[in-house]
Amino acid sequence: MSADTAMPVRAPEPQPADGAGTSRRSERVREALRRAAPALGLYAAARLTGMLTMAAWAWWIGRHPRTTLGLAWDGTWYTGIARNGYGQVHPGAGWAGLHFSDVAFFPLFPGLMRGVATVLPIGLINSGLLVAWASSAAAAWGLYAVGERLHGRRAGTLLVLLWGLLPHAIIETMSYTEPLMTALAAWSLYALLTGRWVWAGGLSLLAGLCRPNGIAVAAAVCCAAAVVLWKDRRARRNWRVWTGAALSPVGWLGYVAWVGAREGSPLGYFAVQRGWGSRFDFGYDALMFIRHLVIGLSRLGYYVTFALIVAALLALVFLALDRPPLPVFVYTLVLVVIALGGSKYFASKPRFLLPAFPLLFPAALAMARARQRTVVVTAGALAGLSFGYGAYLLLVAPMPM
């Protein structure tokens, strides 16, 4: 499927009466949800089993599962922002020369946490988990929608299942931003593939308020718009294309500009990131860490991370050979470059790649063509790895996720 055929630019159509239009849209949503229901059921079963596995382990070692899911690592920072707003700065205990500022974290997720906690009397920890779980469900539906459109229902279902059985899939049920980012990205890409430019731009704007690598969604929207505007003269008169492209980077640019004004420098956000030890070094730090793994000994999680990075690079090659639509490939490529090109936090790189779901297309297509028995055995093996390793990461591994 080429980028042109996948992204039709539709001329404005006559709008039906409000009642008829609402009824028609509701029927389309119900039909889409009915088609996605098997994939969503499999995803829910996978993640529920993973959480129960983690919960049993947590109770066994004397830890509370809810607190562990809601306050582990970055979850503590998001809860603090939701409760008190921005302004926390901590010295990097054990990290020489570093200082950690909470403005490194983008505002959409803690904002949603605070909003839910204001409406529902469930507290901030439960609110964060509710937002994360709802985002995971929306992401699974979005993955299915993109997969079904590009490769059919079976491949779409297997894509969702694979995403729910990744070794780091436990993060999809934690108070982290990756589920929300994935949901916004998937539906933005789906909007592009179906010619809904304003929706694509609006969702990209929200993705840019969610995570630093949300800029990958804007890159996909802008590249798609540039190609369509160049190839199709009629598109140049379509305000929806221009609006979608203009909206797409606003969230990311707006937050970076706000941090810059707060820090007193246009590049203030990147100075904050350097305070965390994060900078883009074209992968030099990651290569040095891999060299250390090859010639020395380290913890299990780092070797798993190395293996997952290799798998991601191979999947990117296979994805490129499959010639996906332009926005899908641009989005994935930008995510991979940001994740692997950044310094520090080597063990977190698989988490940074969680939103890069198109990397799973080659595996989903291979499974879609395989025999049922092969699919069941493969899914069972992945489930065992995902449930066990996820609990290990959250409860045992002494490294940031």
Disulfide bonds with the S-S distance in Angstrom:
none
